[in-house]
C-alpha cells in the first residue's frame, strides 16, 4: 500500500484533467479552486517562480498560471475542488420576462427613504460538458495499492 498524497499527485492530476478537457487547441480557459488547494498549488510551483523585479525582490505571486491559464480561488468553491472551465461553452441566458426588471418603490424600513429591487432570472447553460472538468478531494491523503 502507498499513500496518495496531494504533494505527489496534484500536478499530474491537474495535467490529466486539463488534457481530458481539451481537444486540440480547445482547452480550459480558467481554473477555479478553493483557497487551500490554491495555496497547495502555489507551494508546489514556488520553486519555479522567477523574480522579475530585481530591485524590489518581490517573490509574491500576483497571479498564478497553469499551462498558461489563470488559476484563481474563490471562497464559494467547495473545499478540495478544482474546476477546469472553458468559457467558450458557457452562456448566461436571461429570462426575458424578468431581465433586470425594477419593482415598485417601497418605503424603507425605519427611515424616510424608499427602495426598489432589481430582479433577474436566468440559467447558465453549457453546450459542451466534455470541455469542463473537476478534481475532487484535493488535499486528502488516500490509500492506494
Secondary structure, DSSP 8 states (H G I E B T S, - for coil): -EEE-HHHHHHHHHHHHHHHT-BTTB--SEEEE-HHHHHHHHHHHGGG-----TTTT--S-S-EEETTEEEEE-TTS-TT-EEEE-GGGEEEEEEEEEEEEE---EE-TTSS-EE--EEEEEEEEES-GGG-EEE--TT--EEE-
